[in-house]
């Protein structure tokens, strides 16, 4: 009887390791309503968790959110290149540590649409071009660092007669629980061993 219980326990552990998790992220920004993030987690199409986040009200804000808090949408657009560069520098500094985790992640869908207008044709065109450049840069970075990126759809809708900035992003991130655990253990062991290797090499 004991062996039967042990076999069932092992079977459950194996099934859990192959458990597929989907994380759905929805980000919305408009100049009237501000920033909004909705997170939903599914396990085999069953919703197990969801939450709403306002980055500007969070106690753990990224410096970019703090910098954007009191800026107009035009000021935000102008600050995107510098803010993106700072964010990528931070990510690249930690990339070696999180690389095993990122390689186990699959982005199954990434839809990012933006409506942009400044009220004049010249500046609206310039801003739309800057947004296209930013989106292209982010997608290239993701494809280099994340295991699989598919289902990408990018769009920028220019508005030449009015001031508007509305952006919506829908992203589905998928991974299996077993691969995530293995990657996490590799990441943790790598962090523990790195000081020892440094001392040994020195």
TORKOL-4160 file (C-alpha; in steps of 0.2 Angstrom, whole numbers, padded with zeros to 4 digits, m for minus):
202
<pt num="1" X="0000" Y="0000" Z="0000"/>
<pt num="2" X="0014" Y="0012" Z="0004"/>
<pt num="3" X="0022" Y="0009" Z="m0013"/>
<pt num="4" X="0005" Y="0014" Z="m0021"/>
<pt num="5" X="0005" Y="0030" Z="m0012"/>
<pt num="6" X="0023" Y="0034" Z="m0016"/>
<pt num="7" X="0019" Y="0030" Z="m0035"/>
<pt num="8" X="0004" Y="0042" Z="m0035"/>
<pt num="9" X="0015" Y="0056" Z="m0026"/>
<pt num="10" X="0028" Y="0054" Z="m0039"/>
<pt num="11" X="0015" Y="0054" Z="m0053"/>
<pt num="12" X="0008" Y="0071" Z="m0046"/>
<pt num="13" X="0025" Y="0078" Z="m0045"/>
<pt num="14" X="0029" Y="0074" Z="m0063"/>
<pt num="15" X="0012" Y="0081" Z="m0069"/>
<pt num="16" X="0016" Y="0097" Z="m0059"/>
<pt num="17" X="0033" Y="0099" Z="m0068"/>
<pt num="18" X="0024" Y="0098" Z="m0085"/>
<pt num="19" X="0011" Y="0111" Z="m0079"/>
<pt num="20" X="0009" Y="0125" Z="m0092"/>
<pt num="21" X="0007" Y="0142" Z="m0086"/>
<pt num="22" X="0001" Y="0157" Z="m0096"/>
<pt num="23" X="0003" Y="0175" Z="m0090"/>
<pt num="24" X="m0008" Y="0188" Z="m0099"/>
<pt num="25" X="m0002" Y="0206" Z="m0097"/>
<pt num="26" X="m0012" Y="0221" Z="m0103"/>
<pt num="27" X="m0005" Y="0238" Z="m0102"/>
<pt num="28" X="m0015" Y="0254" Z="m0106"/>
<pt num="29" X="m0010" Y="0272" Z="m0106"/>
<pt num="30" X="m0020" Y="0288" Z="m0111"/>
<pt num="31" X="m0016" Y="0306" Z="m0107"/>
<pt num="32" X="m0033" Y="0307" Z="m0098"/>
<pt num="33" X="m0033" Y="0291" Z="m0087"/>
<pt num="34" X="m0014" Y="0288" Z="m0085"/>
<pt num="35" X="m0006" Y="0271" Z="m0084"/>
<pt num="36" X="m0015" Y="0254" Z="m0080"/>
<pt num="37" X="m0008" Y="0236" Z="m0080"/>
<pt num="38" X="m0019" Y="0221" Z="m0078"/>
<pt num="39" X="m0011" Y="0204" Z="m0075"/>
<pt num="40" X="m0020" Y="0187" Z="m0076"/>
<pt num="41" X="m0012" Y="0170" Z="m0073"/>
<pt num="42" X="m0020" Y="0154" Z="m0081"/>
<pt num="43" X="m0016" Y="0136" Z="m0079"/>
<pt num="44" X="m0023" Y="0125" Z="m0093"/>
<pt num="45" X="m0036" Y="0139" Z="m0097"/>
<pt num="46" X="m0041" Y="0140" Z="m0079"/>
<pt num="47" X="m0039" Y="0157" Z="m0071"/>
<pt num="48" X="m0030" Y="0156" Z="m0055"/>
<pt num="49" X="m0025" Y="0174" Z="m0051"/>
<pt num="50" X="m0028" Y="0192" Z="m0057"/>
<pt num="51" X="m0023" Y="0209" Z="m0051"/>
<pt num="52" X="m0023" Y="0227" Z="m0057"/>
<pt num="53" X="m0008" Y="0238" Z="m0055"/>
<pt num="54" X="m0006" Y="0257" Z="m0056"/>
<pt num="55" X="0013" Y="0260" Z="m0058"/>
<pt num="56" X="0011" Y="0278" Z="m0053"/>
<pt num="57" X="0003" Y="0274" Z="m0037"/>
<pt num="58" X="0015" Y="0259" Z="m0033"/>
<pt num="59" X="0027" Y="0260" Z="m0018"/>
<pt num="60" X="0040" Y="0251" Z="m0029"/>
<pt num="61" X="0040" Y="0262" Z="m0044"/>
<pt num="62" X="0053" Y="0261" Z="m0057"/>
<pt num="63" X="0062" Y="0278" Z="m0059"/>
<pt num="64" X="0055" Y="0280" Z="m0076"/>
<pt num="65" X="0037" Y="0280" Z="m0069"/>
<pt num="66" X="0042" Y="0293" Z="m0056"/>
<pt num="67" X="0050" Y="0304" Z="m0069"/>
<pt num="68" X="0034" Y="0303" Z="m0080"/>
<pt num="69" X="0022" Y="0306" Z="m0066"/>
<pt num="70" X="0020" Y="0325" Z="m0068"/>
<pt num="71" X="0025" Y="0326" Z="m0086"/>
<pt num="72" X="0013" Y="0330" Z="m0101"/>
<pt num="73" X="0011" Y="0317" Z="m0115"/>
<pt num="74" X="0022" Y="0327" Z="m0126"/>
<pt num="75" X="0036" Y="0328" Z="m0113"/>
<pt num="76" X="0034" Y="0309" Z="m0110"/>
<pt num="77" X="0036" Y="0306" Z="m0129"/>
<pt num="78" X="0052" Y="0317" Z="m0129"/>
<pt num="79" X="0059" Y="0307" Z="m0114"/>
<pt num="80" X="0056" Y="0290" Z="m0121"/>
<pt num="81" X="0073" Y="0287" Z="m0130"/>
<pt num="82" X="0083" Y="0292" Z="m0115"/>
<pt num="83" X="0072" Y="0282" Z="m0103"/>
<pt num="84" X="0073" Y="0267" Z="m0114"/>
<pt num="85" X="0092" Y="0268" Z="m0115"/>
<pt num="86" X="0093" Y="0269" Z="m0096"/>
<pt num="87" X="0081" Y="0254" Z="m0094"/>
<pt num="88" X="0091" Y="0244" Z="m0106"/>
<pt num="89" X="0107" Y="0248" Z="m0097"/>
<pt num="90" X="0099" Y="0241" Z="m0081"/>
<pt num="91" X="0093" Y="0226" Z="m0089"/>
<pt num="92" X="0109" Y="0222" Z="m0098"/>
<pt num="93" X="0119" Y="0224" Z="m0081"/>
<pt num="94" X="0108" Y="0210" Z="m0074"/>
<pt num="95" X="0106" Y="0200" Z="m0090"/>
<pt num="96" X="0119" Y="0187" Z="m0086"/>
<pt num="97" X="0110" Y="0182" Z="m0069"/>
<pt num="98" X="0092" Y="0181" Z="m0077"/>
<pt num="99" X="0098" Y="0173" Z="m0093"/>
<pt num="100" X="0093" Y="0156" Z="m0088"/>
<pt num="101" X="0075" Y="0162" Z="m0083"/>
<pt num="102" X="0072" Y="0172" Z="m0099"/>
<pt num="103" X="0078" Y="0157" Z="m0110"/>
<pt num="104" X="0063" Y="0147" Z="m0103"/>
<pt num="105" X="0050" Y="0160" Z="m0107"/>
<pt num="106" X="0040" Y="0160" Z="m0123"/>
<pt num="107" X="0030" Y="0175" Z="m0128"/>
<pt num="108" X="0016" Y="0168" Z="m0138"/>
<pt num="109" X="0008" Y="0185" Z="m0142"/>
<pt num="110" X="0013" Y="0203" Z="m0142"/>
<pt num="111" X="0000" Y="0216" Z="m0149"/>
<pt num="112" X="0005" Y="0234" Z="m0146"/>
<pt num="113" X="m0005" Y="0248" Z="m0154"/>
<pt num="114" X="m0003" Y="0267" Z="m0152"/>
<pt num="115" X="m0013" Y="0282" Z="m0157"/>
<pt num="116" X="m0002" Y="0298" Z="m0157"/>
<pt num="117" X="m0005" Y="0316" Z="m0162"/>
<pt num="118" X="0002" Y="0333" Z="m0157"/>
<pt num="119" X="m0010" Y="0344" Z="m0166"/>
<pt num="120" X="0002" Y="0348" Z="m0181"/>
<pt num="121" X="0007" Y="0337" Z="m0195"/>
<pt num="122" X="0026" Y="0339" Z="m0194"/>
<pt num="123" X="0028" Y="0335" Z="m0176"/>
<pt num="124" X="0015" Y="0321" Z="m0176"/>
<pt num="125" X="0025" Y="0313" Z="m0190"/>
<pt num="126" X="0041" Y="0315" Z="m0180"/>
<pt num="127" X="0033" Y="0307" Z="m0164"/>
<pt num="128" X="0025" Y="0293" Z="m0174"/>
<pt num="129" X="0042" Y="0289" Z="m0181"/>
<pt num="130" X="0050" Y="0290" Z="m0164"/>
<pt num="131" X="0037" Y="0277" Z="m0157"/>
<pt num="132" X="0040" Y="0265" Z="m0172"/>
<pt num="133" X="0059" Y="0266" Z="m0168"/>
<pt num="134" X="0056" Y="0263" Z="m0150"/>
<pt num="135" X="0045" Y="0248" Z="m0153"/>
<pt num="136" X="0057" Y="0240" Z="m0166"/>
<pt num="137" X="0071" Y="0242" Z="m0153"/>
<pt num="138" X="0061" Y="0233" Z="m0139"/>
<pt num="139" X="0056" Y="0219" Z="m0151"/>
<pt num="140" X="0074" Y="0216" Z="m0156"/>
<pt num="141" X="0080" Y="0216" Z="m0138"/>
<pt num="142" X="0066" Y="0203" Z="m0133"/>
<pt num="143" X="0070" Y="0192" Z="m0148"/>
<pt num="144" X="0089" Y="0192" Z="m0142"/>
<pt num="145" X="0085" Y="0188" Z="m0124"/>
<pt num="146" X="0069" Y="0178" Z="m0123"/>
<pt num="147" X="0068" Y="0160" Z="m0128"/>
<pt num="148" X="0054" Y="0162" Z="m0141"/>
<pt num="149" X="0045" Y="0178" Z="m0147"/>
<pt num="150" X="0030" Y="0175" Z="m0159"/>
<pt num="151" X="0013" Y="0183" Z="m0163"/>
<pt num="152" X="0020" Y="0201" Z="m0164"/>
<pt num="153" X="0009" Y="0214" Z="m0171"/>
<pt num="154" X="0014" Y="0233" Z="m0170"/>
<pt num="155" X="0004" Y="0247" Z="m0176"/>
<pt num="156" X="0005" Y="0266" Z="m0174"/>
<pt num="157" X="m0010" Y="0277" Z="m0179"/>
<pt num="158" X="m0005" Y="0295" Z="m0183"/>
<pt num="159" X="m0017" Y="0309" Z="m0179"/>
<pt num="160" X="m0013" Y="0326" Z="m0187"/>
<pt num="161" X="m0027" Y="0337" Z="m0181"/>
<pt num="162" X="m0027" Y="0334" Z="m0162"/>
<pt num="163" X="m0017" Y="0330" Z="m0147"/>
<pt num="164" X="m0018" Y="0312" Z="m0142"/>
<pt num="165" X="m0007" Y="0298" Z="m0135"/>
<pt num="166" X="m0016" Y="0282" Z="m0131"/>
<pt num="167" X="m0006" Y="0265" Z="m0131"/>
<pt num="168" X="m0012" Y="0248" Z="m0128"/>
<pt num="169" X="m0001" Y="0232" Z="m0126"/>
<pt num="170" X="m0008" Y="0214" Z="m0125"/>
<pt num="171" X="0006" Y="0201" Z="m0121"/>
<pt num="172" X="0004" Y="0182" Z="m0117"/>
<pt num="173" X="0019" Y="0174" Z="m0108"/>
<pt num="174" X="0020" Y="0155" Z="m0107"/>
<pt num="175" X="0031" Y="0143" Z="m0098"/>
<pt num="176" X="0031" Y="0126" Z="m0090"/>
<pt num="177" X="0033" Y="0125" Z="m0071"/>
<pt num="178" X="0047" Y="0112" Z="m0072"/>
<pt num="179" X="0057" Y="0122" Z="m0084"/>
<pt num="180" X="0055" Y="0138" Z="m0073"/>
<pt num="181" X="0060" Y="0129" Z="m0057"/>
<pt num="182" X="0076" Y="0122" Z="m0066"/>
<pt num="183" X="0080" Y="0139" Z="m0073"/>
<pt num="184" X="0077" Y="0147" Z="m0056"/>
<pt num="185" X="0089" Y="0134" Z="m0047"/>
<pt num="186" X="0102" Y="0137" Z="m0060"/>
<pt num="187" X="0101" Y="0156" Z="m0058"/>
<pt num="188" X="0102" Y="0154" Z="m0039"/>
<pt num="189" X="0116" Y="0142" Z="m0039"/>
<pt num="190" X="0125" Y="0154" Z="m0052"/>
<pt num="191" X="0123" Y="0169" Z="m0040"/>
<pt num="192" X="0130" Y="0158" Z="m0025"/>
<pt num="193" X="0145" Y="0152" Z="m0035"/>
<pt num="194" X="0150" Y="0168" Z="m0043"/>
<pt num="195" X="0159" Y="0176" Z="m0027"/>
<pt num="196" X="0169" Y="0160" Z="m0025"/>
<pt num="197" X="0174" Y="0160" Z="m0043"/>
<pt num="198" X="0180" Y="0177" Z="m0041"/>
<pt num="199" X="0190" Y="0174" Z="m0026"/>
<pt num="200" X="0198" Y="0158" Z="m0034"/>
<pt num="201" X="0202" Y="0167" Z="m0049"/>
<pt num="202" X="0210" Y="0182" Z="m0039"/>
